[in-house]
């Protein structure tokens, strides 16, 4: 697995770089050799450190986890268990995209004493809603008014379905769907 570390507004020390590479190498047991891990380190508001890890594998499959704390060394210990839970939870969906030996049960629980819930998620409620044509600014205002974490709308600028969502770092993201 190739590992790429990018620092934005953050001074990356050799010690932290070595720790990140060493800990991410544990994920090589899950993925084939062509997998690529991209680690983005950034600092926001002078007191919050963000670590975002994205793993590309198996012909366009992506796994991603992000954490925000006041210490980048803590972030690595928080983000990796999130990724490991995703691998374990979705191992049936990932199928042949991960190594055959990745889920040897002795090795699987050697690093973590945590029990993983592997039951499938079920739809608990179905709602219907009108999708309205509006500007991105109006969609953000609508999301805030409804106190939702996301809002689906038709962007009046391009006529495509878009989604605005509240990000963990406190700002708003925009998904511009291409279909």
C-alpha angles and dihedrals in degrees: 000000000000117000123205120187120196124185121199118183087347132101107228114210122208089239093057091044091054092048093050093048093047094049095043091052087072087070091062087084089066101047139049119255094265092066116118126205118201117194118194117194120188140157123224128191091000091274108057124075118201125201118188120182120191121182118196114196145148105024103318102336113140135195121188139181132175134189134183123202137137093260127055092204089060090049094064090054091050101043099049096058088051091055092045091052089052092052092049096043096048099034092117092053091045090053113155092007091084129057117278091235095046094102102047097150095223092054092040096063097031093089098038133042090192117114112230122219105226100175117125119257114246129205107256099184139010121210131180123211139173115253108220131201110241145133122276089248091055091047091054090050090049091050090051092047091052091043090228127146092230141017130203118212144148110258109233090207096062106007093238130126110261135179127210116199140180111248125215091244091062105258131095128262129205124215110201103197118213114201 
